[in-house]
């Protein structure tokens, strides 16, 4: 058995991408939903984790980039290990952004390159627009928020 150099070992490790999203609410309990300008599917604020930033740092950065709000990101609600391509998995994390104040909502400034528009929608309506696996993940994040816990999922389902 040949011993690998540190560089060879590191190159042999699996690559997994990570994304972080944030659930924000208004005072009526509606969920902030974004309509990206580059795709049909709606999203919650968030995106890919870059370089050596943590998922929470990515969630904060993406919130600032996408909607112009510099806010503290709350606790992790769920993490979903999701197959996104034949040989690629990702960790999809959802954090609690809490309730945005009237002033914070008034300060939302969507990035025109990324976000066509936003709205606050009741939970049932918001979930219609978010796709099956994403909907399951967000449902579990909402349960985690209500139960003050965190969930681990695989492809949107608890294991």
Backbone torsions as a table, in degrees:
resi	resn	phi	psi	omega
1	UNK	NA	126.1	-178.5
2	UNK	-85.2	133.7	178.4
3	UNK	-80.5	131.7	179.0
4	UNK	-82.7	144.7	171.6
5	UNK	-71.9	165.0	178.0
6	UNK	-58.0	-42.4	179.8
7	UNK	-63.2	-42.7	178.7
8	UNK	-64.9	-41.6	178.3
9	UNK	-61.7	-49.1	-179.3
10	UNK	-61.3	-38.2	179.1
11	UNK	-67.8	-24.6	-178.5
12	UNK	-83.6	-11.3	-177.6
13	UNK	-68.8	145.1	177.7
14	UNK	-65.8	145.4	176.4
15	UNK	-102.7	132.5	179.3
16	UNK	-132.6	131.0	178.7
17	UNK	-90.3	157.8	-178.4
18	UNK	-132.0	137.5	176.2
19	UNK	-129.0	151.7	-179.5
20	UNK	-134.8	129.4	176.9
21	UNK	-122.0	166.7	-176.7
22	UNK	-133.3	133.0	172.3
23	UNK	-93.6	118.0	174.8
24	UNK	-113.6	149.4	-179.1
25	UNK	-130.4	154.8	168.6
26	UNK	-95.1	-179.9	-176.6
27	UNK	-66.0	-17.4	177.6
28	UNK	-88.0	0.7	179.1
29	UNK	83.8	10.2	178.4
30	UNK	-80.2	152.4	-176.0
31	UNK	-94.1	136.6	174.5
32	UNK	-74.2	122.3	-179.4
33	UNK	-124.0	132.8	-179.4
34	UNK	-105.9	144.7	171.2
35	UNK	-106.8	102.5	178.4
36	UNK	-61.2	150.6	179.2
37	UNK	-82.2	-11.0	-173.3
38	UNK	-110.0	2.7	177.9
39	UNK	-159.7	163.5	-177.6
40	UNK	-73.5	-43.7	-173.1
41	UNK	-64.3	138.5	175.9
42	UNK	-82.6	162.1	-174.2
43	UNK	-141.3	166.6	163.3
44	UNK	-96.5	162.1	177.6
45	UNK	-57.3	140.0	178.4
46	UNK	149.9	-177.5	180.0
47	UNK	173.6	-164.0	-175.1
48	UNK	-74.4	142.7	173.6
49	UNK	-76.4	132.9	-177.6
50	UNK	-109.3	148.1	172.1
51	UNK	46.2	-128.0	-177.3
52	UNK	-102.0	18.7	178.2
53	UNK	-76.8	153.9	176.9
54	UNK	-80.6	161.7	176.4
55	UNK	-56.9	-39.3	178.8
56	UNK	-65.0	-40.8	176.8
57	UNK	-63.0	-39.3	178.5
58	UNK	-64.6	-42.2	178.7
59	UNK	-61.0	-41.8	178.7
60	UNK	-65.7	-45.8	-180.0
61	UNK	-62.8	-47.4	-178.9
62	UNK	-63.0	-37.5	177.2
63	UNK	-62.2	-43.6	178.2
64	UNK	-65.0	-45.4	-178.9
65	UNK	-65.9	-42.8	-173.1
66	UNK	-81.1	-40.3	-175.3
67	UNK	-127.1	5.3	173.0
68	UNK	74.7	15.5	179.0
69	UNK	-104.1	128.2	175.9
70	UNK	-102.0	92.4	-174.6
71	UNK	-126.7	158.7	174.7
72	UNK	-76.5	140.1	179.9
73	UNK	-98.5	132.6	-178.0
74	UNK	-79.7	-156.5	-172.0
75	UNK	-76.8	160.5	176.2
76	UNK	-70.3	128.1	178.3
77	UNK	-96.5	-42.2	177.8
78	UNK	-157.6	158.5	173.4
79	UNK	-131.2	132.3	-176.5
80	UNK	-122.3	121.8	173.3
81	UNK	-87.1	113.0	-171.1
82	UNK	-124.8	133.9	172.6
83	UNK	-77.9	120.9	-179.1
84	UNK	-110.3	-11.3	175.1
85	UNK	-159.5	172.2	-174.5
86	UNK	-52.7	-41.1	-177.1
87	UNK	-120.3	21.8	-177.3
88	UNK	-131.7	125.8	172.1
89	UNK	-109.0	161.6	174.9
90	UNK	-142.4	154.0	168.9
91	UNK	-97.5	120.9	178.2
92	UNK	-110.3	114.8	-176.1
93	UNK	-111.4	143.9	174.8
94	UNK	-123.7	128.5	178.1
95	UNK	-108.4	159.3	177.2
96	UNK	-88.1	120.2	176.9
97	UNK	-95.3	-10.9	178.4
98	UNK	76.5	-166.6	-178.5
99	UNK	-92.4	124.5	176.9
100	UNK	-81.7	139.0	177.8
101	UNK	-73.4	166.2	176.7
102	UNK	-57.9	-41.0	179.5
103	UNK	-66.0	-40.3	177.8
104	UNK	-64.7	-41.6	179.0
105	UNK	-63.9	-40.4	178.6
106	UNK	-64.6	-26.0	-178.2
107	UNK	-87.2	-4.5	179.3
108	UNK	-60.5	125.7	179.1
109	UNK	-129.6	95.3	-178.5
110	UNK	-61.8	136.5	174.5
111	UNK	-70.3	116.5	-174.8
112	UNK	-62.6	-25.5	177.9
113	UNK	-70.9	-26.1	-173.5
114	UNK	-114.4	-36.3	-170.3
115	UNK	-121.4	118.8	178.9
116	UNK	-74.7	-44.1	177.1
117	UNK	-166.4	172.8	178.7
118	UNK	-138.0	162.2	173.6
119	UNK	-156.6	159.4	171.5
120	UNK	-102.7	125.7	-175.4
121	UNK	-125.4	146.0	172.1
122	UNK	-58.1	151.7	-175.1
123	UNK	-48.6	-51.2	-176.3
124	UNK	-60.0	-41.3	-179.4
125	UNK	-71.0	-41.4	179.8
126	UNK	-60.4	-41.9	-176.5
127	UNK	-67.1	-25.7	178.4
128	UNK	-61.9	-33.6	-172.6
129	UNK	-91.5	-4.3	-167.1
130	UNK	-102.5	1.5	177.7
131	UNK	84.2	151.8	-170.1
132	UNK	-59.2	-54.0	-177.8
133	UNK	-67.8	-42.0	178.8
134	UNK	-62.4	-39.1	178.6
135	UNK	-62.4	-45.1	177.8
136	UNK	-59.9	-43.5	-180.0
137	UNK	-61.8	-44.7	-178.3
138	UNK	-69.3	-38.1	175.4
139	UNK	-58.4	-44.4	-179.9
140	UNK	-67.2	-35.7	176.3
141	UNK	-64.3	-39.9	177.8
142	UNK	-65.1	-39.8	175.6
143	UNK	-63.2	-43.7	-179.4
144	UNK	-60.8	-40.8	178.6
145	UNK	-62.4	-47.4	-178.3
146	UNK	-65.2	-34.7	-175.8
147	UNK	-96.3	1.0	-179.0
148	UNK	54.0	51.0	179.2
149	UNK	-139.4	-175.8	175.8
150	UNK	-132.5	142.1	-179.7
151	UNK	-114.8	145.0	169.5
152	UNK	-105.5	129.9	-178.6
153	UNK	-126.2	158.3	167.9
154	UNK	-128.8	118.9	-176.9
155	UNK	52.2	44.0	174.2
156	UNK	83.5	0.3	-175.8
157	UNK	-121.8	145.2	174.6
158	UNK	-70.6	149.2	178.3
159	UNK	-123.6	NA	NA
